[in-house]
Amino acid sequence: MVKWMSDYDAIGIAEGFIAHDRPSQYYEAWQHLIDSGLAWTLQGWFGRHAMSLIEEGLCQSPKKIKAPTE
């Protein structure tokens, strides 16, 4: 997940109401939505588009957080 990007920024870039400086920021925004889980809780097209980006290799599957061992 990109550290500088807020959830609002990621949603705005994905929806197009916030401009991005370079194409990679678009994919960083989507990766943020995927990693944070937001892509799966927003309107249905977010999840469908996120899956398309993953299938095309433009984004990665959500990173699994490993539980600490006792």
Secondary structure by P-SEA (a helix, b strand, c coil): ccccccaaaaaaaaacccccccaaaaaaaaaaaaaacccccccaaaaaaaaaaaaaccccccbbbbcccc
